């Protein structure tokens, strides 16, 4: 099974925005990555507004390498839950992504492996108050898809998260101190 609002072979990329966008912002992230959390919580709404304004579509590529390096299955489980959110629509997917990062446990804490915890974080997103979403998370419906997404990341050539590209040109989203760049600096870099 492949979630809605995905693209590419096997639906391994989750799209936010127009299918026919002239420009694409590619975001590579791991749901357990603390730097990805900083990027999403400081710049995610900025990216969303810019996409809503038609400046670019956002293609999300997800890794699960922190499951291997820190131990556990939290990145994979959270990614499978995001697949269920994508079925509910682009906005529910994006808002659940932000809720996951807001509730992200410490890097060495595998709390995302707990499906009940993933469902609690989804309570913040009204569009996810559906039996279908809950069932898909509880049953791990999209775990096979999440594994394919992870494999695709592994062959992408991207070696760290977060990595962001606008039309294949790198965009700085984390500064030298390890924090997200300002919204103004980000928007200046993606001026298309």
Beta strands, then each sheet from edge to edge (+ up, - down):
strand 1: 6-7
strand 2: 13-16
strand 3: 24-30
strand 4: 57-63
strand 5: 163-166
strand 6: 169-171
sheet 1: 1+ 2- 4+ 3+ 5- 6+
end
